[in-house]
């Protein structure tokens, strides 16, 4: 279970690099502590013993276009 979480964090960092997105809040763990959750992301954890997962991303304000980064496939809990 922890390995899937690590893949998700690496995937999001790769997506960030692909689109050259620079956000000062995007440091460390994207979902915890909750007070420092990364902006433009929503995280959820259905089970307290499982780390929260990225369930949605809002890149609408970045003016992105083109193809979707391949690493998006590793965000296995992504809903929208």
Residue, then its C-alpha position, 0 to 999 in steps of 0.5 A: x500500500x505504501x509503495x502505491x503512495x510513493x508512486x503517486x507522489x513521484x508521478x505528481x512531481x513528474x507531472x509538475x516538471x512536465x508542465x513546468x508548474x512552480x508552486x511554493x506550496x508543493x513541497x513534501x507530502x501533497x496530502x499531509x499534514x492537512x493544514x499544509x496540503x498542496x494547493x490545487x489538489x484534493x486528497x482523501x483517505x477512506x481508511x485511517x490506516x491508509x495514507x491520504x491519496x490525491x483524488x482530484x487536481x485543478x489545473x484550470x488556472x494554468x492555461x495548459x494545453x497539449x497532451x496529458x502527461x503519462x504519469x497521470x496513470x499512476x494517480x490511481x485514486x484520481x476521480x476528476 
